[in-house]
Amino acid sequence: MSNFKCEKCGTVCYDTPNGYITGCEHYPEDAVDKIIKSLDLTVTERINTQPEFRREILRQVVERVESDDLFVAIKMLEQVLEADEGVDK
């Protein structure tokens, strides 16, 4: 099972063999199932197929820069750049 705690509100999202039985305002139950299924994709595939994932990475980069965690911010931006390689702009 893949239980996890929401990093924003602290709610625990509980997984069962039939899917998630709890969620929160940040991770509604049906959205959690979609997120977990998408974890089988590589970061590049997720960035290229899920615009909301790309925005989330960029939002987290801003948070890292604001907290002076520049090494992590750089690594996250490198993932976005890797996904953009070969994509027409």
C-alpha positions as CSV (number, residue, x, y, z in Angstrom):
1,M,0.0,0.0,0.0
2,S,1.1,3.6,-0.6
3,N,-0.2,5.6,2.4
4,F,1.2,9.1,2.6
5,K,0.8,12.3,4.5
6,C,-0.1,15.5,2.7
7,E,2.8,17.9,3.0
8,K,0.5,20.9,3.0
9,C,-2.2,20.0,5.6
10,G,-0.9,16.8,7.3
11,T,-3.9,14.6,6.4
12,V,-3.0,11.0,5.9
13,C,-4.2,9.5,2.6
14,Y,-4.9,5.8,3.1
15,D,-4.5,3.3,0.3
16,T,-6.4,0.0,0.0
17,P,-6.4,-2.8,-2.6
18,N,-9.4,-1.0,-4.1
19,G,-7.8,2.5,-4.2
20,Y,-7.5,5.4,-1.8
21,I,-10.2,5.6,0.8
22,T,-9.3,9.0,2.1
23,G,-8.0,12.2,0.6
24,C,-7.8,15.9,1.5
25,E,-8.4,19.2,-0.2
26,H,-4.9,19.0,-1.9
27,Y,-5.3,15.3,-2.9
28,P,-8.9,14.3,-3.4
29,E,-9.4,10.5,-3.4
30,D,-9.8,10.1,-7.2
31,A,-6.8,12.4,-7.9
32,V,-4.6,10.4,-5.6
33,D,-5.3,7.3,-7.6
34,K,-4.3,9.1,-10.8
35,I,-1.2,10.5,-9.2
36,I,0.0,7.0,-8.0
37,K,-0.7,5.5,-11.4
38,S,1.4,8.2,-13.0
39,L,4.4,7.4,-10.8
40,D,5.2,4.6,-13.1
41,L,6.2,7.2,-15.7
42,T,9.6,8.8,-15.7
43,V,10.0,12.4,-14.6
44,T,10.4,13.4,-18.3
45,E,7.3,11.5,-19.4
46,R,5.3,13.1,-16.5
47,I,6.5,16.6,-17.4
48,N,5.7,16.1,-21.1
49,T,2.2,14.6,-20.5
50,Q,1.0,16.3,-17.4
51,P,1.2,20.1,-17.4
52,E,0.2,20.3,-13.8
53,F,3.2,18.2,-12.8
54,R,5.5,20.7,-14.7
55,R,3.9,23.6,-12.8
56,E,4.3,21.8,-9.5
57,I,8.0,21.2,-10.1
58,L,8.5,24.9,-11.0
59,R,6.5,26.0,-7.9
60,Q,8.8,23.8,-5.8
61,V,11.8,25.3,-7.5
62,V,10.7,28.7,-6.4
63,E,10.2,27.4,-2.8
64,R,13.7,26.0,-2.8
65,V,15.3,29.2,-4.1
66,E,13.4,31.2,-1.4
67,S,14.8,28.9,1.2
68,D,18.3,29.0,-0.2
69,D,18.3,25.4,-1.2
70,L,19.8,26.1,-4.5
71,F,21.3,22.7,-5.2
72,V,17.9,21.0,-5.1
73,A,16.4,23.9,-7.2
74,I,19.1,23.4,-9.8
75,K,18.5,19.6,-10.0
76,M,14.8,20.1,-10.4
77,L,15.3,22.7,-13.2
78,E,17.7,20.2,-14.9
79,Q,14.8,17.7,-15.0
80,V,12.6,20.2,-16.7
81,L,15.3,21.1,-19.2
82,E,15.9,17.4,-19.9
83,A,12.2,16.9,-20.7
84,D,12.3,19.9,-23.0
85,E,15.2,18.5,-25.1
86,G,13.9,17.7,-28.6
87,V,10.5,19.5,-28.0
88,D,9.7,22.2,-30.5
89,K,9.2,25.5,-28.7
